[in-house]
Amino acid sequence: MKKDIYVVGAVIIEKGKVLCAQRGANKILPYKWEFPGGKIEKGESPQDALQREIKEEMHCKVEIGEPIDHTVYD
């Protein structure tokens, strides 16, 4: 049986530049590029999860805009 995992990612743009990070050598999908974000916890909205993840990972607050895309991965 498959398990659904819900995640959010942020496309952060400042002064015409887009923020992304390269995954470490010891992570799943090493050296691939990704946007900051993470898993949505139970009872959390996608917007709340994104604010929390950015605060935890980057120690800053971001303005959440409209969703850009929605993807289902099998």
ABEGO torsion letter per residue (X at the ends): XBBBBBBBBBBBBBGGBBBBBBBBAABBGBGBBBBBEEBBBBGBBAAAAAAAAAAAAAGBBBBBBBBABBBBBX
